[in-house]
Amino acid sequence: MNTLRPRPLMSRRSALTAAVLAPILAACSAGDNKPTMDPSASAYGTLYVTTGVLGAKTIVAHVYAQALRNVGYTVEVIGHNNNRDEYLAALGATENTRLDVAVDFTGDLLLHLTKNGTLSPAQLQAEHQTASASASAASAGVTLTPSATPSIPADISPSPSPTPTGDPIKPRALSLSDTLSAIGKIIPGHLKLMDTVSAQNRNVLVTTNATGARYKFNSLNQLPEVKAPLTFAVPEAYNTGNYGIALLKNVYKYQVPATKVANESTEREQLLAKDAVQVALLHSIDPSIEDNRFTMLEDPQSTQLNQQLVPLVRQSLPSSAQEAINRVSSTLDTGNLTFLLRLTSGTNPVAEDEAAKFWLDHPRK
């Protein structure tokens, strides 16, 4: 059964109205640069774009979907349960389970592919190459001898299978380009990474102004001096592997007293706002940080991951569709993404699909 083919997402918010958007139009251009239609797009069939459970991934997926419609494609936006194994498999499927475009965060995706950083990207790449060569030979009726099997590069220590002891990654030491390079080497061959969204984003640990003032800390390196038993709201993956809670102990010599697992950022935000926890993991682009006047804790040792949004597509996606996606990514800077997140959240939110159409038709000046 396909868990990645639910019914199409319905607008969960009220439609855009002139009254809601009239003040915003003053900050937007006329939108004269319309994309060129691809006359062959309609022959491709329906493109399926999937959203995640986080607001940033959801709105960006809707923007990609609308951009694809603008060049002539029929597009359906569907939800999924945030299971990366399922959406990665669906991007390679050919039946009714198929997906064509998915959006993810670079840091989280790399951690998933490397089992929370315990596996070596170089080793995984070598094993993928060996498996691919063996599969190609098998389909041709050829049996590879050991000497005919692609060898592992000299700078990679061979092992029979990926293990936590074979060159694990050091996430905090990776630049964005390093992260993308590592992901590109280990994603399945039927997938392709498109250009990242230009908006700057990273994981940040935040606290309230009141908590920071009470315990006198505004930086992660001050945490060991805090004598109170702080509780951290974090996603489940942050509790495991050699990243997250482990880095706070290894780098800042701080043993987190207690954690409350909350996989959705909105839940972590709410827990922090009502002082059910004292520190929460959020994304730096999350409008709730400014809205609630949360304090982003300084991270002098750069332990928190870069989290650029990146679209993954199937290799067979037509070039006009790939170009439309990259065109959107280049214009989705921090200001534009924050604008869209604010437009689709808060007390008077608008539906993501309509916000996406509005933004593409009326780009901000």
C-alpha positions as CSV (number, residue, x, y, z in Angstrom):
1,M,0.0,0.0,0.0
2,N,1.3,3.4,-0.8
3,T,1.5,5.8,2.2
4,L,2.8,8.6,0.0
5,R,-0.3,8.9,-2.1
6,P,-2.9,10.5,0.1
7,R,-5.7,12.6,-1.2
8,P,-4.5,16.0,-2.6
9,L,-3.9,18.6,0.1
10,M,-6.9,20.9,0.6
11,S,-6.4,24.5,1.5
12,R,-6.4,24.6,5.2
13,R,-6.8,28.3,5.4
14,S,-9.1,30.9,4.0
15,A,-8.6,32.1,0.4
16,L,-6.6,35.2,-0.3
17,T,-8.8,38.3,-0.4
18,A,-8.1,41.8,-1.7
19,A,-8.4,43.2,1.8
20,V,-5.7,40.9,3.2
21,L,-3.2,41.5,0.3
22,A,-3.9,45.1,-0.6
23,P,-1.2,46.5,1.8
24,I,1.3,43.9,0.6
25,L,1.0,44.8,-3.1
26,A,2.7,48.1,-2.4
27,A,5.9,46.3,-1.7
28,C,5.7,44.1,-4.8
29,S,6.6,44.6,-8.4
30,A,4.2,44.1,-11.3
31,G,5.5,40.6,-12.1
32,D,6.2,41.3,-15.8
33,N,8.9,38.6,-16.2
34,K,6.6,35.7,-17.0
35,P,8.3,32.3,-17.5
36,T,8.3,30.9,-21.0
37,M,5.7,28.2,-21.6
38,D,6.9,24.7,-22.6
39,P,4.5,23.5,-25.3
40,S,5.5,19.9,-24.6
41,A,4.8,20.1,-20.9
42,S,1.2,18.9,-21.2
43,A,2.4,15.7,-22.8
44,Y,4.4,14.7,-19.7
45,G,1.4,13.9,-17.6
46,T,0.9,15.0,-13.9
47,L,3.9,16.0,-11.9
48,Y,3.7,15.1,-8.2
49,V,5.3,17.5,-5.7
50,T,5.4,16.5,-2.0
51,T,5.4,18.7,1.0
52,G,6.8,18.0,4.5
53,V,5.3,18.6,7.8
54,L,7.4,21.8,8.5
55,G,6.1,25.2,7.3
56,A,9.2,26.1,5.3
57,K,9.1,22.9,3.3
58,T,5.4,23.1,2.7
59,I,5.3,26.7,1.4
60,V,8.4,26.1,-0.8
61,A,6.9,22.9,-2.3
62,H,3.8,25.0,-3.2
63,V,5.9,27.6,-4.8
64,Y,7.7,25.0,-6.9
65,A,4.3,23.5,-7.9
66,Q,2.9,26.8,-9.0
67,A,6.1,27.7,-10.9
68,L,5.8,24.4,-12.8
69,R,2.1,25.2,-13.6
70,N,3.3,28.5,-14.9
71,V,5.4,26.8,-17.6
72,G,2.6,24.4,-18.6
73,Y,2.7,21.4,-16.4
74,T,-0.1,19.7,-14.6
75,V,0.9,19.5,-11.0
76,E,-0.5,17.8,-7.9
77,V,0.7,18.7,-4.4
78,I,0.5,15.9,-2.0
79,G,1.4,15.4,1.7
80,H,3.5,12.8,3.3
81,N,4.4,11.7,6.8
82,N,7.9,13.1,6.8
83,N,9.4,9.6,6.3
84,R,12.5,10.2,4.2
85,D,13.0,6.6,3.3
86,E,9.5,6.6,1.7
87,Y,9.8,9.8,-0.3
88,L,13.3,8.8,-1.5
89,A,11.9,5.5,-2.7
90,A,8.8,7.2,-4.3
91,L,11.1,9.5,-6.3
92,G,12.3,6.4,-8.1
93,A,9.0,4.6,-8.4
94,T,7.2,4.3,-11.7
95,E,3.7,3.2,-10.6
96,N,1.1,5.2,-8.7
97,T,3.4,5.6,-5.8
98,R,5.7,8.0,-7.7
99,L,6.9,11.4,-6.8
100,D,8.7,13.9,-9.0
101,V,9.8,16.6,-6.6
102,A,10.5,16.7,-2.9
103,V,11.9,19.4,-0.6
104,D,14.3,18.8,2.3
105,F,16.8,20.4,4.5
106,T,20.4,19.8,3.6
107,G,21.7,19.1,7.1
108,D,18.8,16.8,8.1
109,L,19.0,14.9,4.8
110,L,22.8,14.3,5.2
111,L,22.3,13.0,8.7
112,H,19.5,10.7,7.5
113,L,21.6,9.3,4.6
114,T,24.6,8.7,6.9
115,K,22.6,7.3,9.9
116,N,23.0,10.4,12.0
117,G,26.5,10.9,10.8
118,T,27.9,7.5,11.8
119,L,28.6,6.3,8.2
120,S,31.2,7.5,5.8
121,P,29.9,9.2,2.6
122,A,33.0,8.1,0.7
123,Q,32.3,4.5,1.8
124,L,28.7,4.7,0.9
125,Q,29.6,6.1,-2.5
126,A,32.0,3.3,-3.2
127,E,29.4,0.7,-2.3
128,H,26.8,2.4,-4.5
129,Q,29.2,2.2,-7.4
130,T,29.9,-1.4,-6.8
131,A,26.2,-2.3,-6.5
132,S,25.4,-0.3,-9.6
133,A,28.1,-2.1,-11.6
134,S,26.9,-5.5,-10.4
135,A,23.3,-4.7,-11.2
136,S,24.2,-3.5,-14.7
137,A,26.3,-6.6,-15.3
138,A,23.5,-8.9,-14.1
139,S,21.0,-7.3,-16.4
140,A,23.4,-8.0,-19.3
141,G,23.9,-11.6,-18.2
142,V,27.5,-11.0,-17.1
143,T,29.1,-12.2,-13.9
144,L,31.7,-9.8,-12.6
145,T,34.9,-11.2,-11.2
146,P,36.4,-9.5,-8.2
147,S,38.9,-7.8,-10.4
148,A,36.2,-6.5,-12.7
149,T,34.3,-5.0,-9.8
150,P,34.9,-1.2,-9.3
151,S,37.6,-0.8,-6.6
152,I,37.3,1.4,-3.6
153,P,39.5,4.5,-4.0
154,A,42.8,4.3,-2.2
155,D,42.0,7.0,0.3
156,I,38.9,5.0,1.5
157,S,39.3,2.2,4.0
158,P,37.4,-0.8,2.7
159,S,34.9,-2.6,4.8
160,P,32.3,-5.2,4.0
161,S,29.4,-2.9,4.9
162,P,28.8,0.6,6.2
163,T,29.7,0.7,9.9
164,P,29.9,3.5,12.4
165,T,33.7,3.1,12.5
166,G,34.4,3.9,8.8
167,D,35.2,7.7,8.5
168,P,32.0,9.1,10.1
169,I,31.2,12.6,9.0
170,K,31.7,15.6,11.2
171,P,28.5,17.6,10.5
172,R,29.6,20.8,12.3
173,A,32.8,21.0,10.2
174,L,31.0,20.9,6.9
175,S,30.3,24.0,4.8
176,L,27.2,24.2,2.7
177,S,29.2,23.2,-0.4
178,D,30.7,20.3,1.5
179,T,27.3,19.1,2.6
180,L,25.8,19.3,-0.9
181,S,28.9,17.4,-2.3
182,A,28.5,14.7,0.3
183,I,24.7,14.3,-0.4
184,G,25.3,14.3,-4.2
185,K,27.7,11.4,-3.8
186,I,25.4,9.1,-1.8
187,I,21.8,9.8,-3.0
188,P,20.5,7.0,-5.2
189,G,21.4,7.3,-8.9
190,H,17.8,8.0,-10.0
191,L,17.8,11.2,-8.0
192,K,19.2,14.7,-8.7
193,L,19.9,17.6,-6.4
194,M,18.7,20.9,-7.8
195,D,20.0,24.3,-6.7
196,T,19.4,25.2,-3.0
197,V,17.1,27.9,-2.0
198,S,19.2,31.0,-1.5
199,A,17.6,31.8,1.9
200,Q,20.2,31.4,4.7
201,N,19.0,28.9,7.4
202,R,20.6,26.9,10.1
203,N,19.6,25.1,13.3
204,V,19.6,27.4,16.3
205,L,19.0,26.8,20.0
206,V,16.8,29.5,21.5
207,T,15.5,30.5,24.9
208,T,13.2,33.2,26.1
209,N,14.5,36.6,27.2
210,A,13.3,35.9,30.7
211,T,15.1,32.6,31.0
212,G,18.3,34.0,29.6
213,A,18.2,36.9,32.1
214,R,17.3,34.7,35.0
215,Y,20.2,32.3,34.5
216,K,22.6,34.7,32.9
217,F,23.3,33.0,29.6
218,N,23.0,34.0,25.9
219,S,25.6,31.6,24.4
220,L,26.1,27.8,24.4
221,N,29.5,28.1,26.0
222,Q,27.8,29.6,29.1
223,L,25.6,26.6,29.6
224,P,28.0,24.7,31.9
225,E,27.7,27.7,34.3
226,V,23.9,27.3,34.6
227,K,23.1,25.4,37.7
228,A,19.3,25.1,37.1
229,P,18.1,21.8,35.4
230,L,17.2,23.2,32.0
231,T,14.9,21.1,29.7
232,F,15.5,21.1,26.0
233,A,12.8,20.6,23.4
234,V,14.4,18.9,20.4
235,P,13.4,16.5,17.6
236,E,14.0,12.8,18.1
237,A,17.1,12.7,15.8
238,Y,18.8,15.5,17.8
239,N,19.0,13.0,20.7
240,T,20.9,10.4,18.9
241,G,24.1,9.9,16.8
242,N,27.2,12.1,17.1
243,Y,25.3,15.3,16.5
244,G,23.0,17.4,18.6
245,I,22.9,16.6,22.3
246,A,26.2,14.7,22.0
247,L,28.0,17.7,20.6
248,L,26.8,19.9,23.4
249,K,28.5,17.5,25.8
250,N,31.7,16.9,23.7
251,V,32.3,20.5,22.5
252,Y,30.7,22.7,25.3
253,K,31.2,20.2,28.1
254,Y,27.5,20.5,28.9
255,Q,25.3,17.6,29.9
256,V,21.7,18.4,29.0
257,P,19.7,17.6,32.2
258,A,16.5,16.7,30.4
259,T,15.0,16.6,26.9
260,K,11.4,16.7,25.7
261,V,11.1,15.2,22.2
262,A,8.9,17.2,19.9
263,N,9.4,16.6,16.2
264,E,7.3,19.6,15.0
265,S,8.9,23.0,15.3
266,T,5.5,24.6,16.2
267,E,5.2,22.3,19.2
268,R,8.7,23.2,20.4
269,E,7.9,26.9,20.0
270,Q,4.8,26.5,22.1
271,L,6.6,24.6,24.8
272,L,9.2,27.3,25.0
273,A,6.7,30.1,25.0
274,K,4.8,28.7,28.0
275,D,8.0,27.8,29.8
276,A,7.4,24.1,29.7
277,V,11.0,23.9,28.4
278,Q,13.8,26.4,28.7
279,V,15.6,25.8,25.4
280,A,14.3,24.7,22.0
281,L,15.8,23.8,18.7
282,L,14.3,25.9,15.8
283,H,15.4,27.1,12.4
284,S,16.9,30.5,12.1
285,I,14.3,31.5,9.4
286,D,11.4,30.7,11.8
287,P,9.3,33.9,12.2
288,S,8.3,32.8,15.7
289,I,11.8,33.7,16.9
290,E,11.2,37.4,16.2
291,D,7.5,37.2,17.0
292,N,8.1,35.8,20.5
293,R,11.4,37.7,21.0
294,F,13.2,34.5,21.6
295,T,17.0,34.8,22.1
296,M,19.1,32.8,19.7
297,L,22.0,31.4,21.7
298,E,25.4,32.1,20.2
299,D,27.3,29.1,18.9
300,P,31.0,30.1,18.9
301,Q,32.1,26.5,18.0
302,S,29.6,26.2,15.1
303,T,28.0,23.0,16.3
304,Q,24.7,23.6,14.6
305,L,24.0,22.5,11.1
306,N,23.4,24.6,8.0
307,Q,19.9,23.8,6.9
308,Q,19.4,25.1,3.4
309,L,16.3,24.0,1.6
310,V,17.0,21.9,-1.4
311,P,14.7,20.2,-4.0
312,L,15.3,16.7,-5.0
313,V,13.9,15.5,-8.3
314,R,14.0,12.3,-10.4
315,Q,16.7,12.4,-13.0
316,S,14.1,12.0,-15.8
317,L,12.4,15.3,-15.0
318,P,12.2,17.4,-18.2
319,S,14.7,20.2,-18.5
320,S,12.0,23.0,-18.5
321,A,10.8,21.7,-15.2
322,Q,14.3,21.7,-13.7
323,E,14.9,25.2,-15.0
324,A,11.6,26.4,-13.4
325,I,12.6,24.9,-10.1
326,N,16.1,26.4,-10.1
327,R,14.7,29.8,-11.1
328,V,12.5,29.8,-8.0
329,S,15.4,28.7,-5.8
330,S,17.5,31.6,-6.9
331,T,14.9,34.2,-6.0
332,L,13.8,32.7,-2.7
333,D,16.2,34.6,-0.5
334,T,15.9,35.0,3.3
335,G,13.5,38.0,3.0
336,N,11.2,36.3,0.5
337,L,11.0,33.0,2.4
338,T,10.4,34.9,5.7
339,F,7.6,36.9,3.9
340,L,6.0,33.7,2.7
341,L,6.2,32.0,6.1
342,R,4.6,35.1,7.7
343,L,1.9,35.2,5.0
344,T,0.9,31.5,5.7
345,S,1.0,31.6,9.5
346,G,-0.2,33.8,12.4
347,T,-3.7,34.9,13.2
348,N,-4.8,35.6,9.6
349,P,-3.0,33.1,7.5
350,V,-3.6,32.4,3.8
351,A,-3.5,29.1,2.0
352,E,0.0,28.0,0.8
353,D,-1.1,27.5,-2.8
354,E,-2.6,30.9,-3.0
355,A,0.3,32.5,-1.3
356,A,2.7,30.8,-3.7
357,K,0.7,32.1,-6.7
358,F,0.5,35.6,-5.3
359,W,4.3,35.7,-4.7
360,L,5.1,34.5,-8.2
361,D,2.7,36.9,-9.8
362,H,3.8,39.8,-7.6
363,P,7.5,39.4,-6.7
364,R,8.7,41.6,-3.9
365,K,10.8,44.6,-4.8
